[in-house]
Amino acid sequence: MSFREKYTVIRKHCHLYCQVVVQELNRLGILVDLSHAAHETVLAVLETTRSPVIFSHSSAQALCNTSRNVPDHILRLVVSKSKPVS
């Protein structure tokens, strides 16, 4: 199996694990904090969650251009999914 194939398998399993964890957090009523999460992780959580998410200590990247802040396309996605932005 090539490195690319192994990476694809690992990524698929990580995505499935993320779904299970987010579903359990939703069931328990625990908010998912996405501050400083990788963009791919944020997108995976937004695909899965039925509850609001928070960015507890991040800012909009348009206001403070650093890679640790939340880019506009992700903020728009949060709003389009009718999940409050905190």
FITIGU-79287 format. One record per atom (N, C-alpha, C): atom name; x, y, z; residue number from 1. Coordinates in nm, 3 decimals. Example, Ala and Ser with C-alpha at 12.3 -4.5 7.8 and 13.67 -1.06 7.14 Angstrom:
FITIGU-79287
  vexlum       px       py       pz  guke
       N    1.319   -0.569    0.780     1
      CA    1.230   -0.450    0.780     1
       C    1.320   -0.330    0.780     1
       N    1.285   -0.225    0.708     2
      CA    1.367   -0.106    0.714     2
       C    1.290    0.003    0.787     2
//
This chain:
FITIGU-79287
  vexlum       px       py       pz  guke
       N    0.085   -0.117    0.000     1
      CA    0.000    0.000    0.000     1
       C    0.090    0.124    0.000     1
       N    0.061    0.216   -0.089     2
      CA    0.141    0.338   -0.100     2
       C    0.110    0.433    0.016     2
       N    0.196    0.532    0.032     3
      CA    0.175    0.632    0.136     3
       C    0.041    0.702    0.116     3
       N    0.012    0.738   -0.007     4
      CA   -0.114    0.807   -0.037     4
       C   -0.234    0.722    0.001     4
       N   -0.229    0.593   -0.029     5
      CA   -0.339    0.502    0.007     5
       C   -0.353    0.492    0.159     5
       N   -0.241    0.479    0.228     6
      CA   -0.244    0.473    0.375     6
       C   -0.301    0.602    0.433     6
       N   -0.258    0.715    0.379     7
      CA   -0.308    0.845    0.427     7
       C   -0.459    0.855    0.407     7
       N   -0.508    0.810    0.293     8
      CA   -0.651    0.814    0.264     8
       C   -0.729    0.728    0.363     8
       N   -0.679    0.610    0.395     9
      CA   -0.744    0.522    0.491     9
       C   -0.745    0.586    0.630     9
       N   -0.632    0.639    0.671    10
      CA   -0.623    0.703    0.803    10
       C   -0.717    0.822    0.811    10
       N   -0.720    0.903    0.706    11
      CA   -0.808    1.020    0.704    11
       C   -0.954    0.980    0.714    11
       N   -0.991    0.874    0.645    12
      CA   -1.129    0.825    0.650    12
       C   -1.165    0.782    0.792    12
       N   -1.074    0.709    0.858    13
      CA   -1.100    0.663    0.994    13
       C   -1.105    0.780    1.092    13
       N   -1.020    0.880    1.074    14
      CA   -1.023    0.998    1.161    14
       C   -1.155    1.072    1.144    14
       N   -1.204    1.081    1.020    15
      CA   -1.331    1.147    0.994    15
       C   -1.445    1.071    1.062    15
       N   -1.443    0.939    1.054    16
      CA   -1.546    0.858    1.119    16
       C   -1.539    0.874    1.271    16
       N   -1.419    0.877    1.325    17
      CA   -1.400    0.897    1.469    17
       C   -1.455    1.034    1.511    17
       N   -1.426    1.135    1.432    18
      CA   -1.476    1.270    1.459    18
       C   -1.628    1.269    1.464    18
       N   -1.691    1.200    1.371    19
      CA   -1.838    1.193    1.369    19
       C   -1.892    1.130    1.497    19
       N   -1.831    1.022    1.541    20
      CA   -1.875    0.952    1.662    20
       C   -1.860    1.043    1.784    20
       N   -1.745    1.110    1.794    21
      CA   -1.721    1.198    1.909    21
       C   -1.819    1.314    1.910    21
       N   -1.841    1.378    1.795    22
      CA   -1.932    1.492    1.788    22
       C   -2.075    1.448    1.820    22
       N   -2.116    1.334    1.770    23
      CA   -2.251    1.284    1.801    23
       C   -2.268    1.260    1.951    23
       N   -2.165    1.208    2.016    24
      CA   -2.172    1.183    2.160    24
       C   -2.173    1.316    2.237    24
       N   -2.094    1.412    2.195    25
      CA   -2.096    1.543    2.258    25
       C   -2.233    1.607    2.244    25
       N   -2.295    1.594    2.126    26
      CA   -2.431    1.645    2.105    26
       C   -2.529    1.577    2.200    26
       N   -2.518    1.446    2.213    27
      CA   -2.608    1.369    2.299    27
       C   -2.597    1.415    2.444    27
       N   -2.475    1.445    2.487    28
      CA   -2.450    1.486    2.625    28
       C   -2.479    1.634    2.649    28
       N   -2.505    1.709    2.543    29
      CA   -2.533    1.852    2.556    29
       C   -2.408    1.936    2.573    29
       N   -2.296    1.886    2.526    30
      CA   -2.169    1.957    2.538    30
       C   -2.140    2.029    2.406    30
       N   -2.109    2.158    2.414    31
      CA   -2.074    2.234    2.295    31
       C   -1.937    2.194    2.244    31
       N   -1.921    2.197    2.114    32
      CA   -1.791    2.170    2.053    32
       C   -1.721    2.304    2.031    32
       N   -1.602    2.318    2.089    33
      CA   -1.523    2.440    2.074    33
       C   -1.423    2.419    1.961    33
       N   -1.435    2.500    1.857    34
      CA   -1.352    2.482    1.738    34
       C   -1.237    2.583    1.728    34
       N   -1.209    2.655    1.836    35
      CA   -1.098    2.751    1.833    35
       C   -0.969    2.679    1.798    35
       N   -0.900    2.733    1.702    36
      CA   -0.769    2.685    1.656    36
       C   -0.771    2.545    1.595    36
       N   -0.891    2.493    1.564    37
      CA   -0.898    2.363    1.496    37
       C   -0.859    2.381    1.350    37
       N   -0.806    2.276    1.291    38
      CA   -0.774    2.279    1.148    38
       C   -0.901    2.297    1.067    38
       N   -0.890    2.362    0.953    39
      CA   -1.009    2.387    0.870    39
       C   -1.081    2.258    0.834    39
       N   -1.006    2.155    0.803    40
      CA   -1.067    2.025    0.769    40
       C   -1.146    1.970    0.887    40
       N   -1.095    1.987    1.007    41
      CA   -1.165    1.942    1.128    41
       C   -1.293    2.021    1.148    41
       N   -1.285    2.153    1.131    42
      CA   -1.404    2.238    1.145    42
       C   -1.512    2.195    1.047    42
       N   -1.473    2.170    0.923    43
      CA   -1.571    2.129    0.822    43
       C   -1.633    1.994    0.857    43
       N   -1.553    1.901    0.908    44
      CA   -1.605    1.770    0.947    44
       C   -1.704    1.783    1.062    44
       N   -1.673    1.869    1.159    45
      CA   -1.764    1.889    1.272    45
       C   -1.894    1.953    1.224    45
       N   -1.884    2.054    1.139    46
      CA   -2.004    2.122    1.090    46
       C   -2.094    2.029    1.008    46
       N   -2.034    1.933    0.941    47
      CA   -2.111    1.832    0.866    47
       C   -2.193    1.745    0.961    47
       N   -2.140    1.720    1.079    48
      CA   -2.194    1.620    1.169    48
       C   -2.285    1.676    1.278    48
       N   -2.250    1.790    1.334    49
      CA   -2.317    1.838    1.455    49
       C   -2.463    1.876    1.432    49
       N   -2.543    1.852    1.535    50
      CA   -2.682    1.896    1.536    50
       C   -2.700    2.011    1.635    50
       N   -2.592    2.045    1.703    51
      CA   -2.594    2.149    1.806    51
       C   -2.507    2.267    1.763    51
       N   -2.525    2.381    1.828    52
      CA   -2.438    2.496    1.799    52
       C   -2.292    2.464    1.831    52
       N   -2.203    2.531    1.763    53
      CA   -2.059    2.520    1.792    53
       C   -2.011    2.657    1.838    53
       N   -1.896    2.660    1.903    54
      CA   -1.839    2.787    1.944    54
       C   -1.693    2.797    1.900    54
       N   -1.649    2.919    1.886    55
      CA   -1.508    2.950    1.868    55
       C   -1.475    3.039    1.989    55
       N   -1.442    2.979    2.102    56
      CA   -1.437    3.051    2.230    56
       C   -1.327    3.156    2.238    56
       N   -1.219    3.135    2.169    57
      CA   -1.111    3.233    2.177    57
       C   -1.042    3.251    2.042    57
       N   -1.127    3.267    1.941    58
      CA   -1.078    3.297    1.806    58
       C   -1.146    3.425    1.760    58
       N   -1.090    3.485    1.660    59
      CA   -1.147    3.605    1.601    59
       C   -1.169    3.578    1.453    59
       N   -1.234    3.670    1.387    60
      CA   -1.250    3.660    1.242    60
       C   -1.117    3.692    1.177    60
       N   -1.076    3.608    1.086    61
      CA   -0.948    3.628    1.018    61
       C   -0.945    3.760    0.941    61
       N   -1.060    3.805    0.895    62
      CA   -1.067    3.933    0.822    62
       C   -1.032    4.050    0.914    62
       N   -1.058    4.035    1.043    63
      CA   -1.026    4.142    1.139    63
       C   -0.883    4.137    1.187    63
       N   -0.832    4.016    1.201    64
      CA   -0.695    3.997    1.249    64
       C   -0.637    3.880    1.169    64
       N   -0.562    3.912    1.066    65
      CA   -0.518    3.813    0.970    65
       C   -0.404    3.725    1.025    65
       N   -0.446    3.621    1.095    66
      CA   -0.352    3.520    1.142    66
       C   -0.415    3.384    1.118    66
       N   -0.333    3.285    1.095    67
      CA   -0.384    3.152    1.061    67
       C   -0.465    3.089    1.174    67
       N   -0.450    3.137    1.296    68
      CA   -0.525    3.081    1.410    68
       C   -0.669    3.130    1.416    68
       N   -0.702    3.234    1.340    69
      CA   -0.837    3.286    1.342    69
       C   -0.924    3.220    1.235    69
       N   -1.052    3.245    1.241    70
      CA   -1.149    3.175    1.157    70
       C   -1.169    3.249    1.025    70
       N   -1.144    3.182    0.913    71
      CA   -1.162    3.247    0.784    71
       C   -1.310    3.274    0.752    71
       N   -1.334    3.373    0.669    72
      CA   -1.470    3.413    0.635    72
       C   -1.553    3.298    0.577    72
       N   -1.493    3.214    0.493    73
      CA   -1.573    3.108    0.431    73
       C   -1.627    3.010    0.536    73
       N   -1.555    2.989    0.643    74
      CA   -1.604    2.901    0.750    74
       C   -1.710    2.973    0.832    74
       N   -1.691    3.100    0.861    75
      CA   -1.794    3.175    0.933    75
       C   -1.924    3.179    0.853    75
       N   -1.914    3.197    0.722    76
      CA   -2.035    3.196    0.637    76
       C   -2.102    3.059    0.641    76
       N   -2.022    2.953    0.643    77
      CA   -2.078    2.818    0.649    77
       C   -2.152    2.796    0.782    77
       N   -2.095    2.843    0.891    78
      CA   -2.162    2.831    1.021    78
       C   -2.296    2.902    1.018    78
       N   -2.297    3.023    0.964    79
      CA   -2.421    3.101    0.957    79
       C   -2.522    3.033    0.863    79
       N   -2.475    2.982    0.750    80
      CA   -2.567    2.918    0.654    80
       C   -2.630    2.791    0.710    80
       N   -2.564    2.728    0.805    81
      CA   -2.620    2.609    0.868    81
       C   -2.705    2.646    0.989    81
       N   -2.733    2.774    1.003    82
      CA   -2.817    2.826    1.112    82
       C   -2.765    2.790    1.250    82
       N   -2.635    2.790    1.263    83
      CA   -2.573    2.766    1.392    83
       C   -2.516    2.898    1.440    83
       N   -2.548    2.940    1.560    84
      CA   -2.499    3.070    1.608    84
       C   -2.347    3.077    1.612    84
       N   -2.293    3.194    1.587    85
      CA   -2.150    3.216    1.596    85
       C   -2.122    3.284    1.730    85
       N   -2.031    3.225    1.806    86
      CA   -1.999    3.281    1.937    86
       C   -1.853    3.321    1.938    86
//
